[in-house]
Amino acid sequence: MLSDQDIDKFLNRDIVIYPFNENDLTPVGYNLNPSDFVFSIAKQTLITKNNETFEIEAHDTVLILTKEAVWVSKRIAGTFHS
């Protein structure tokens, strides 16, 4: 796991996040922000916002398009977690 200091060191070399927001950088990583595109696999449809939140039913899997694009070089390996 990369810390905020690690991400800051690799930023714009081995890690590119666009658009980058300093406020989303935390001691344990970077917070990606969901866009309005949240797709339910179970229902095969987009989920709409309800009072600024998305209600996802239990046992459903969703695809979420983030407001950021992330690129990492071949020197970086790992997983992205929601």
Distance bins in CASP14 RR format, pairs under 12 A and 6 or more apart:
PFRMAT RR
TARGET T0000
AUTHOR 0000-0000-0000
RMODE 2
METHOD distances of the structure
MODEL  1
1 7 0 0 0 0 0 1 0 0 0 0 0
1 26 0 0 0 0 0 1 0 0 0 0 0
1 27 0 0 0 0 0 1 0 0 0 0 0
1 28 1 0 0 1 0 0 0 0 0 0 0
1 29 1 0 0 1 0 0 0 0 0 0 0
1 30 0 0 0 0 0 1 0 0 0 0 0
1 76 0 0 0 0 0 1 0 0 0 0 0
1 77 0 0 0 0 0 1 0 0 0 0 0
1 78 0 0 0 0 1 0 0 0 0 0 0
1 79 0 0 0 0 1 0 0 0 0 0 0
1 80 0 0 0 0 0 1 0 0 0 0 0
1 81 0 0 0 0 1 0 0 0 0 0 0
2 8 0 0 0 0 1 0 0 0 0 0 0
2 9 0 0 0 0 1 0 0 0 0 0 0
2 10 1 0 0 1 0 0 0 0 0 0 0
2 11 0 0 0 0 0 1 0 0 0 0 0
2 14 0 0 0 0 0 1 0 0 0 0 0
2 15 0 0 0 0 1 0 0 0 0 0 0
2 17 0 0 0 0 0 1 0 0 0 0 0
2 25 0 0 0 0 0 1 0 0 0 0 0
2 26 0 0 0 0 0 1 0 0 0 0 0
2 27 0 0 0 0 0 1 0 0 0 0 0
2 28 0 0 0 0 1 0 0 0 0 0 0
2 29 1 0 0 1 0 0 0 0 0 0 0
2 30 0 0 0 0 1 0 0 0 0 0 0
2 72 0 0 0 0 1 0 0 0 0 0 0
2 76 0 0 0 0 1 0 0 0 0 0 0
2 77 0 0 0 0 0 1 0 0 0 0 0
2 78 0 0 0 0 1 0 0 0 0 0 0
2 79 0 0 0 0 0 1 0 0 0 0 0
2 80 0 0 0 0 0 1 0 0 0 0 0
3 9 0 0 0 0 1 0 0 0 0 0 0
3 10 0 0 0 0 0 1 0 0 0 0 0
3 25 0 0 0 0 1 0 0 0 0 0 0
3 26 0 0 0 0 1 0 0 0 0 0 0
3 27 1 0 0 1 0 0 0 0 0 0 0
3 28 1 0 0 1 0 0 0 0 0 0 0
3 29 1 0 0 1 0 0 0 0 0 0 0
3 30 0 0 0 0 0 1 0 0 0 0 0
4 10 0 0 0 0 0 1 0 0 0 0 0
4 11 0 0 0 0 0 1 0 0 0 0 0
4 15 0 0 0 0 0 1 0 0 0 0 0
4 22 0 0 0 0 1 0 0 0 0 0 0
4 23 0 0 0 0 0 1 0 0 0 0 0
4 24 0 0 0 0 0 1 0 0 0 0 0
4 25 1 0 1 0 0 0 0 0 0 0 0
4 26 1 0 0 1 0 0 0 0 0 0 0
4 27 1 0 1 0 0 0 0 0 0 0 0
4 28 1 0 0 1 0 0 0 0 0 0 0
4 29 1 0 0 1 0 0 0 0 0 0 0
4 30 1 0 0 1 0 0 0 0 0 0 0
4 31 0 0 0 0 0 1 0 0 0 0 0
5 11 0 0 0 0 0 1 0 0 0 0 0
5 25 0 0 0 0 1 0 0 0 0 0 0
5 26 0 0 0 0 0 1 0 0 0 0 0
5 27 0 0 0 0 1 0 0 0 0 0 0
5 28 0 0 0 0 0 1 0 0 0 0 0
5 29 0 0 0 0 0 1 0 0 0 0 0
6 13 0 0 0 0 0 1 0 0 0 0 0
6 14 0 0 0 0 1 0 0 0 0 0 0
6 15 0 0 0 0 1 0 0 0 0 0 0
6 25 0 0 0 0 0 1 0 0 0 0 0
6 27 0 0 0 0 0 1 0 0 0 0 0
6 28 0 0 0 0 0 1 0 0 0 0 0
6 29 0 0 0 0 1 0 0 0 0 0 0
6 30 0 0 0 0 0 1 0 0 0 0 0
6 76 0 0 0 0 1 0 0 0 0 0 0
7 13 0 0 0 0 0 1 0 0 0 0 0
7 14 0 0 0 0 1 0 0 0 0 0 0
7 15 1 0 0 1 0 0 0 0 0 0 0
7 16 0 0 0 0 0 1 0 0 0 0 0
7 17 0 0 0 0 1 0 0 0 0 0 0
7 20 0 0 0 0 1 0 0 0 0 0 0
7 22 0 0 0 0 0 1 0 0 0 0 0
7 24 0 0 0 0 0 1 0 0 0 0 0
7 25 1 0 0 1 0 0 0 0 0 0 0
7 26 0 0 0 0 1 0 0 0 0 0 0
7 27 0 0 0 0 0 1 0 0 0 0 0
7 28 0 0 0 0 0 1 0 0 0 0 0
7 29 1 0 0 1 0 0 0 0 0 0 0
7 30 1 0 1 0 0 0 0 0 0 0 0
7 31 0 0 0 0 0 1 0 0 0 0 0
7 70 0 0 0 0 0 1 0 0 0 0 0
7 72 0 0 0 0 0 1 0 0 0 0 0
7 76 0 0 0 0 0 1 0 0 0 0 0
8 14 0 0 0 0 0 1 0 0 0 0 0
8 15 0 0 0 0 1 0 0 0 0 0 0
8 17 0 0 0 0 0 1 0 0 0 0 0
8 20 0 0 0 0 0 1 0 0 0 0 0
8 22 0 0 0 0 1 0 0 0 0 0 0
8 25 1 0 0 1 0 0 0 0 0 0 0
8 26 0 0 0 0 0 1 0 0 0 0 0
8 27 0 0 0 0 0 1 0 0 0 0 0
8 29 0 0 0 0 0 1 0 0 0 0 0
8 30 0 0 0 0 0 1 0 0 0 0 0
9 15 0 0 0 0 1 0 0 0 0 0 0
9 25 0 0 0 0 0 1 0 0 0 0 0
9 76 0 0 0 0 0 1 0 0 0 0 0
10 16 0 0 0 0 1 0 0 0 0 0 0
10 17 0 0 0 0 0 1 0 0 0 0 0
10 25 0 0 0 0 0 1 0 0 0 0 0
10 29 0 0 0 0 0 1 0 0 0 0 0
10 30 0 0 0 0 0 1 0 0 0 0 0
10 70 0 0 0 0 0 1 0 0 0 0 0
10 71 0 0 0 0 0 1 0 0 0 0 0
10 72 0 0 0 0 1 0 0 0 0 0 0
10 73 0 0 0 0 1 0 0 0 0 0 0
10 75 0 0 0 0 1 0 0 0 0 0 0
10 76 1 0 0 1 0 0 0 0 0 0 0
11 17 1 0 0 1 0 0 0 0 0 0 0
11 18 0 0 0 0 0 1 0 0 0 0 0
11 20 1 0 0 1 0 0 0 0 0 0 0
11 22 0 0 0 0 0 1 0 0 0 0 0
11 25 0 0 0 0 1 0 0 0 0 0 0
11 29 0 0 0 0 0 1 0 0 0 0 0
11 30 0 0 0 0 1 0 0 0 0 0 0
11 70 0 0 0 0 0 1 0 0 0 0 0
11 71 0 0 0 0 0 1 0 0 0 0 0
11 72 0 0 0 0 0 1 0 0 0 0 0
11 73 0 0 0 0 0 1 0 0 0 0 0
11 76 0 0 0 0 0 1 0 0 0 0 0
12 18 0 0 0 0 1 0 0 0 0 0 0
12 20 0 0 0 0 1 0 0 0 0 0 0
12 71 0 0 0 0 0 1 0 0 0 0 0
12 72 0 0 0 0 0 1 0 0 0 0 0
12 73 0 0 0 0 0 1 0 0 0 0 0
13 71 0 0 0 0 0 1 0 0 0 0 0
13 72 0 0 0 0 0 1 0 0 0 0 0
13 73 1 0 0 1 0 0 0 0 0 0 0
13 75 0 0 0 0 1 0 0 0 0 0 0
13 76 0 0 0 0 0 1 0 0 0 0 0
14 70 0 0 0 0 0 1 0 0 0 0 0
14 71 0 0 0 0 1 0 0 0 0 0 0
14 72 1 0 0 1 0 0 0 0 0 0 0
14 73 1 0 1 0 0 0 0 0 0 0 0
14 74 0 0 0 0 1 0 0 0 0 0 0
14 75 1 0 1 0 0 0 0 0 0 0 0
14 76 1 0 1 0 0 0 0 0 0 0 0
14 77 0 0 0 0 0 1 0 0 0 0 0
15 25 0 0 0 0 0 1 0 0 0 0 0
15 29 0 0 0 0 0 1 0 0 0 0 0
15 30 0 0 0 0 1 0 0 0 0 0 0
15 68 0 0 0 0 0 1 0 0 0 0 0
15 69 0 0 0 0 0 1 0 0 0 0 0
15 70 1 0 0 1 0 0 0 0 0 0 0
15 71 1 0 0 1 0 0 0 0 0 0 0
15 72 1 0 1 0 0 0 0 0 0 0 0
15 73 1 0 0 1 0 0 0 0 0 0 0
15 75 0 0 0 0 1 0 0 0 0 0 0
15 76 1 0 0 1 0 0 0 0 0 0 0
15 77 0 0 0 0 0 1 0 0 0 0 0
15 78 0 0 0 0 0 1 0 0 0 0 0
15 80 0 0 0 0 0 1 0 0 0 0 0
16 30 0 0 0 0 0 1 0 0 0 0 0
16 68 0 0 0 0 1 0 0 0 0 0 0
16 69 1 0 0 1 0 0 0 0 0 0 0
16 70 1 0 0 1 0 0 0 0 0 0 0
16 71 1 0 1 0 0 0 0 0 0 0 0
16 72 1 0 0 1 0 0 0 0 0 0 0
16 73 0 0 0 0 1 0 0 0 0 0 0
16 76 0 0 0 0 0 1 0 0 0 0 0
17 24 0 0 0 0 1 0 0 0 0 0 0
17 25 0 0 0 0 1 0 0 0 0 0 0
17 29 0 0 0 0 0 1 0 0 0 0 0
17 30 1 0 0 1 0 0 0 0 0 0 0
17 31 0 0 0 0 0 1 0 0 0 0 0
17 32 0 0 0 0 1 0 0 0 0 0 0
17 33 0 0 0 0 0 1 0 0 0 0 0
17 66 0 0 0 0 1 0 0 0 0 0 0
17 67 0 0 0 0 0 1 0 0 0 0 0
17 68 1 0 1 0 0 0 0 0 0 0 0
17 69 1 0 0 1 0 0 0 0 0 0 0
17 70 1 0 1 0 0 0 0 0 0 0 0
17 71 0 0 0 0 1 0 0 0 0 0 0
17 72 0 0 0 0 1 0 0 0 0 0 0
17 80 0 0 0 0 0 1 0 0 0 0 0
18 30 0 0 0 0 0 1 0 0 0 0 0
18 32 0 0 0 0 0 1 0 0 0 0 0
18 66 0 0 0 0 0 1 0 0 0 0 0
18 67 0 0 0 0 1 0 0 0 0 0 0
18 68 1 0 0 1 0 0 0 0 0 0 0
18 69 1 0 1 0 0 0 0 0 0 0 0
18 70 0 0 0 0 1 0 0 0 0 0 0
18 71 0 0 0 0 1 0 0 0 0 0 0
19 30 0 0 0 0 0 1 0 0 0 0 0
19 32 0 0 0 0 0 1 0 0 0 0 0
19 33 0 0 0 0 1 0 0 0 0 0 0
19 66 0 0 0 0 0 1 0 0 0 0 0
19 67 1 0 0 1 0 0 0 0 0 0 0
19 68 1 0 0 1 0 0 0 0 0 0 0
19 69 0 0 0 0 1 0 0 0 0 0 0
19 70 0 0 0 0 0 1 0 0 0 0 0
20 30 0 0 0 0 1 0 0 0 0 0 0
20 31 0 0 0 0 0 1 0 0 0 0 0
20 32 0 0 0 0 0 1 0 0 0 0 0
20 33 0 0 0 0 0 1 0 0 0 0 0
20 67 0 0 0 0 0 1 0 0 0 0 0
20 68 1 0 0 1 0 0 0 0 0 0 0
20 69 0 0 0 0 0 1 0 0 0 0 0
20 70 0 0 0 0 1 0 0 0 0 0 0
20 71 0 0 0 0 0 1 0 0 0 0 0
21 30 0 0 0 0 1 0 0 0 0 0 0
21 31 0 0 0 0 1 0 0 0 0 0 0
21 32 0 0 0 0 0 1 0 0 0 0 0
21 33 0 0 0 0 1 0 0 0 0 0 0
21 66 0 0 0 0 0 1 0 0 0 0 0
21 67 0 0 0 0 1 0 0 0 0 0 0
21 68 0 0 0 0 1 0 0 0 0 0 0
22 30 0 0 0 0 0 1 0 0 0 0 0
22 31 0 0 0 0 0 1 0 0 0 0 0
23 30 0 0 0 0 0 1 0 0 0 0 0
23 31 0 0 0 0 1 0 0 0 0 0 0
23 33 0 0 0 0 0 1 0 0 0 0 0
24 30 1 0 1 0 0 0 0 0 0 0 0
24 31 1 0 1 0 0 0 0 0 0 0 0
24 32 1 0 0 1 0 0 0 0 0 0 0
24 33 1 0 0 1 0 0 0 0 0 0 0
24 66 0 0 0 0 0 1 0 0 0 0 0
24 67 0 0 0 0 1 0 0 0 0 0 0
24 68 0 0 0 0 1 0 0 0 0 0 0
24 70 0 0 0 0 0 1 0 0 0 0 0
25 31 1 0 0 1 0 0 0 0 0 0 0
25 32 0 0 0 0 0 1 0 0 0 0 0
25 68 0 0 0 0 0 1 0 0 0 0 0
26 32 0 0 0 0 0 1 0 0 0 0 0
28 81 0 0 0 0 0 1 0 0 0 0 0
29 70 0 0 0 0 0 1 0 0 0 0 0
29 80 0 0 0 0 0 1 0 0 0 0 0
29 81 0 0 0 0 1 0 0 0 0 0 0
30 66 0 0 0 0 0 1 0 0 0 0 0
30 68 0 0 0 0 1 0 0 0 0 0 0
30 70 0 0 0 0 1 0 0 0 0 0 0
30 72 0 0 0 0 0 1 0 0 0 0 0
30 80 0 0 0 0 1 0 0 0 0 0 0
30 81 0 0 0 0 0 1 0 0 0 0 0
31 66 0 0 0 0 1 0 0 0 0 0 0
31 67 0 0 0 0 0 1 0 0 0 0 0
31 68 0 0 0 0 1 0 0 0 0 0 0
31 70 0 0 0 0 0 1 0 0 0 0 0
31 80 0 0 0 0 0 1 0 0 0 0 0
31 81 0 0 0 0 0 1 0 0 0 0 0
31 82 0 0 0 0 0 1 0 0 0 0 0
32 64 0 0 0 0 1 0 0 0 0 0 0
32 65 0 0 0 0 0 1 0 0 0 0 0
32 66 1 0 1 0 0 0 0 0 0 0 0
32 67 1 0 0 1 0 0 0 0 0 0 0
32 68 1 0 1 0 0 0 0 0 0 0 0
32 69 0 0 0 0 1 0 0 0 0 0 0
32 70 1 0 0 1 0 0 0 0 0 0 0
32 80 1 0 0 1 0 0 0 0 0 0 0
32 81 0 0 0 0 1 0 0 0 0 0 0
32 82 0 0 0 0 1 0 0 0 0 0 0
33 64 0 0 0 0 1 0 0 0 0 0 0
33 65 0 0 0 0 0 1 0 0 0 0 0
33 66 1 0 0 1 0 0 0 0 0 0 0
33 67 1 0 1 0 0 0 0 0 0 0 0
33 68 1 0 0 1 0 0 0 0 0 0 0
33 69 0 0 0 0 0 1 0 0 0 0 0
33 70 0 0 0 0 0 1 0 0 0 0 0
33 82 0 0 0 0 0 1 0 0 0 0 0
34 47 0 0 0 0 0 1 0 0 0 0 0
34 49 0 0 0 0 1 0 0 0 0 0 0
34 52 0 0 0 0 0 1 0 0 0 0 0
34 53 0 0 0 0 0 1 0 0 0 0 0
34 54 1 0 0 1 0 0 0 0 0 0 0
34 56 0 0 0 0 0 1 0 0 0 0 0
34 62 0 0 0 0 1 0 0 0 0 0 0
34 63 0 0 0 0 0 1 0 0 0 0 0
34 64 1 0 1 0 0 0 0 0 0 0 0
34 65 1 0 0 1 0 0 0 0 0 0 0
34 66 1 0 0 1 0 0 0 0 0 0 0
34 67 1 0 0 1 0 0 0 0 0 0 0
34 68 0 0 0 0 0 1 0 0 0 0 0
34 82 0 0 0 0 1 0 0 0 0 0 0
35 46 0 0 0 0 0 1 0 0 0 0 0
35 49 0 0 0 0 0 1 0 0 0 0 0
35 54 0 0 0 0 0 1 0 0 0 0 0
35 63 0 0 0 0 0 1 0 0 0 0 0
35 64 1 0 0 1 0 0 0 0 0 0 0
35 65 1 0 1 0 0 0 0 0 0 0 0
35 66 1 0 0 1 0 0 0 0 0 0 0
35 67 1 0 1 0 0 0 0 0 0 0 0
35 68 0 0 0 0 1 0 0 0 0 0 0
35 69 0 0 0 0 0 1 0 0 0 0 0
36 46 0 0 0 0 1 0 0 0 0 0 0
36 47 0 0 0 0 1 0 0 0 0 0 0
36 48 0 0 0 0 1 0 0 0 0 0 0
36 49 1 0 0 1 0 0 0 0 0 0 0
36 52 0 0 0 0 0 1 0 0 0 0 0
36 53 0 0 0 0 0 1 0 0 0 0 0
36 54 0 0 0 0 1 0 0 0 0 0 0
36 64 0 0 0 0 1 0 0 0 0 0 0
36 65 0 0 0 0 1 0 0 0 0 0 0
36 66 0 0 0 0 0 1 0 0 0 0 0
36 67 0 0 0 0 1 0 0 0 0 0 0
37 45 0 0 0 0 0 1 0 0 0 0 0
37 46 1 0 0 1 0 0 0 0 0 0 0
37 47 0 0 0 0 1 0 0 0 0 0 0
37 48 0 0 0 0 0 1 0 0 0 0 0
37 49 0 0 0 0 0 1 0 0 0 0 0
37 54 0 0 0 0 0 1 0 0 0 0 0
37 62 0 0 0 0 0 1 0 0 0 0 0
37 63 1 0 0 1 0 0 0 0 0 0 0
37 64 1 0 0 1 0 0 0 0 0 0 0
37 65 1 1 0 0 0 0 0 0 0 0 0
37 66 0 0 0 0 1 0 0 0 0 0 0
37 67 0 0 0 0 1 0 0 0 0 0 0
38 45 0 0 0 0 0 1 0 0 0 0 0
38 46 1 0 0 1 0 0 0 0 0 0 0
38 47 1 0 1 0 0 0 0 0 0 0 0
38 48 0 0 0 0 1 0 0 0 0 0 0
38 49 0 0 0 0 1 0 0 0 0 0 0
38 50 0 0 0 0 0 1 0 0 0 0 0
38 53 0 0 0 0 0 1 0 0 0 0 0
38 54 1 0 1 0 0 0 0 0 0 0 0
38 55 0 0 0 0 1 0 0 0 0 0 0
38 56 1 0 0 1 0 0 0 0 0 0 0
38 60 0 0 0 0 0 1 0 0 0 0 0
38 61 0 0 0 0 0 1 0 0 0 0 0
38 62 1 0 1 0 0 0 0 0 0 0 0
38 63 1 0 0 1 0 0 0 0 0 0 0
38 64 1 0 1 0 0 0 0 0 0 0 0
38 65 1 0 0 1 0 0 0 0 0 0 0
38 66 0 0 0 0 0 1 0 0 0 0 0
38 82 0 0 0 0 0 1 0 0 0 0 0
39 45 1 0 0 1 0 0 0 0 0 0 0
39 46 1 0 1 0 0 0 0 0 0 0 0
39 47 1 0 0 1 0 0 0 0 0 0 0
39 48 0 0 0 0 0 1 0 0 0 0 0
39 54 0 0 0 0 0 1 0 0 0 0 0
39 56 0 0 0 0 0 1 0 0 0 0 0
39 60 0 0 0 0 0 1 0 0 0 0 0
39 61 0 0 0 0 1 0 0 0 0 0 0
39 62 1 0 0 1 0 0 0 0 0 0 0
39 63 1 0 1 0 0 0 0 0 0 0 0
39 64 1 0 0 1 0 0 0 0 0 0 0
39 65 0 0 0 0 1 0 0 0 0 0 0
40 46 1 0 0 1 0 0 0 0 0 0 0
40 47 1 0 1 0 0 0 0 0 0 0 0
40 48 0 0 0 0 0 1 0 0 0 0 0
40 54 0 0 0 0 1 0 0 0 0 0 0
40 55 0 0 0 0 0 1 0 0 0 0 0
40 56 1 0 0 1 0 0 0 0 0 0 0
40 57 1 0 0 1 0 0 0 0 0 0 0
40 59 0 0 0 0 0 1 0 0 0 0 0
40 60 1 0 1 0 0 0 0 0 0 0 0
40 61 1 0 0 1 0 0 0 0 0 0 0
40 62 1 0 1 0 0 0 0 0 0 0 0
40 63 0 0 0 0 1 0 0 0 0 0 0
40 64 0 0 0 0 0 1 0 0 0 0 0
41 47 0 0 0 0 0 1 0 0 0 0 0
41 56 0 0 0 0 0 1 0 0 0 0 0
41 57 0 0 0 0 0 1 0 0 0 0 0
41 59 0 0 0 0 0 1 0 0 0 0 0
41 60 1 0 0 1 0 0 0 0 0 0 0
41 61 1 0 1 0 0 0 0 0 0 0 0
41 62 1 0 0 1 0 0 0 0 0 0 0
41 63 1 0 0 1 0 0 0 0 0 0 0
41 64 0 0 0 0 0 1 0 0 0 0 0
42 56 0 0 0 0 1 0 0 0 0 0 0
42 57 1 0 0 1 0 0 0 0 0 0 0
42 58 0 0 0 0 0 1 0 0 0 0 0
42 59 1 0 0 1 0 0 0 0 0 0 0
42 60 1 0 1 0 0 0 0 0 0 0 0
42 61 1 0 0 1 0 0 0 0 0 0 0
42 62 0 0 0 0 1 0 0 0 0 0 0
42 63 0 0 0 0 0 1 0 0 0 0 0
43 55 0 0 0 0 0 1 0 0 0 0 0
43 56 0 0 0 0 0 1 0 0 0 0 0
43 57 0 0 0 0 1 0 0 0 0 0 0
43 59 0 0 0 0 0 1 0 0 0 0 0
43 60 1 0 0 1 0 0 0 0 0 0 0
43 61 0 0 0 0 0 1 0 0 0 0 0
43 62 0 0 0 0 1 0 0 0 0 0 0
43 63 0 0 0 0 0 1 0 0 0 0 0
44 60 0 0 0 0 0 1 0 0 0 0 0
44 61 0 0 0 0 0 1 0 0 0 0 0
44 62 0 0 0 0 0 1 0 0 0 0 0
44 63 0 0 0 0 0 1 0 0 0 0 0
45 57 0 0 0 0 0 1 0 0 0 0 0
45 60 0 0 0 0 0 1 0 0 0 0 0
45 62 0 0 0 0 0 1 0 0 0 0 0
45 63 0 0 0 0 0 1 0 0 0 0 0
46 54 0 0 0 0 1 0 0 0 0 0 0
46 56 0 0 0 0 0 1 0 0 0 0 0
46 62 0 0 0 0 1 0 0 0 0 0 0
46 63 0 0 0 0 1 0 0 0 0 0 0
46 64 0 0 0 0 0 1 0 0 0 0 0
46 65 0 0 0 0 0 1 0 0 0 0 0
47 53 0 0 0 0 0 1 0 0 0 0 0
47 54 1 0 1 0 0 0 0 0 0 0 0
47 55 1 0 0 1 0 0 0 0 0 0 0
47 56 1 0 0 1 0 0 0 0 0 0 0
47 57 0 0 0 0 1 0 0 0 0 0 0
47 60 0 0 0 0 1 0 0 0 0 0 0
47 61 0 0 0 0 0 1 0 0 0 0 0
47 62 1 0 0 1 0 0 0 0 0 0 0
47 63 0 0 0 0 0 1 0 0 0 0 0
47 64 0 0 0 0 1 0 0 0 0 0 0
47 65 0 0 0 0 0 1 0 0 0 0 0
48 54 1 0 0 1 0 0 0 0 0 0 0
48 55 0 0 0 0 1 0 0 0 0 0 0
48 56 0 0 0 0 0 1 0 0 0 0 0
49 55 0 0 0 0 1 0 0 0 0 0 0
49 56 0 0 0 0 0 1 0 0 0 0 0
50 56 0 0 0 0 0 1 0 0 0 0 0
54 60 0 0 0 0 0 1 0 0 0 0 0
54 62 1 0 0 1 0 0 0 0 0 0 0
54 63 0 0 0 0 0 1 0 0 0 0 0
54 64 0 0 0 0 1 0 0 0 0 0 0
54 82 0 0 0 0 0 1 0 0 0 0 0
55 62 0 0 0 0 0 1 0 0 0 0 0
56 62 1 0 1 0 0 0 0 0 0 0 0
56 63 0 0 0 0 0 1 0 0 0 0 0
56 64 0 0 0 0 1 0 0 0 0 0 0
56 82 0 0 0 0 0 1 0 0 0 0 0
61 82 0 0 0 0 0 1 0 0 0 0 0
62 82 0 0 0 0 1 0 0 0 0 0 0
63 82 0 0 0 0 0 1 0 0 0 0 0
64 80 0 0 0 0 0 1 0 0 0 0 0
64 82 1 0 0 1 0 0 0 0 0 0 0
66 80 0 0 0 0 1 0 0 0 0 0 0
66 82 0 0 0 0 1 0 0 0 0 0 0
68 80 0 0 0 0 0 1 0 0 0 0 0
70 76 0 0 0 0 0 1 0 0 0 0 0
70 78 0 0 0 0 0 1 0 0 0 0 0
70 80 1 0 0 1 0 0 0 0 0 0 0
72 78 0 0 0 0 1 0 0 0 0 0 0
72 79 0 0 0 0 0 1 0 0 0 0 0
72 80 0 0 0 0 1 0 0 0 0 0 0
END
